[in-house]
Amino acid sequence: FSKHLKTIYEARNCLAHARGVVNDEYFNDGETLKVTWRVCEILVVREDGSEEVIEMNQGAEPIPGPGTIAKRTVTRERVFCRGDSIHLSVKDLAEICIFAYLGCDSFFFQAIEFAQENGVEPDGAGQRR
């Protein structure tokens, strides 16, 4: 999680401090800025082994059967070279937000459990909903 979050933070820095134009200061992978995050994909696996990812958005077409539902976790990446402007699609940004939320949420509840194991009780603000 942290290695991916670091690349997102590096892209944020480039957006905030260089108006999104990549220069040497923001390189994190040789002579490029690579942004990575993890995504859980839901897919239909056909009897012949072919796979079709189910898009989770409004207006998506139903996927006809037969087949079985499966999930997999994949790493997405976007690579920007010197002089490129950082551009992320709406889908990229939605995936990055979900990735960050789930990672931070998991960390937060692990921290609460650790605190409780060490005699520190939360004030109620961190209770699971």
Secondary structure, DSSP 8 states (H G I E B T S, - for coil): -HHHHHHHHHHHHHHHHSTTB--GGG--BTTEEEEEEEEEEEEEE-TTS-EEE---STT-----SS-EEEEEEEEEEEEEETT-B----HHHHHHHHHHHHHHHHHHHHHHHHHHHHTT----STT---
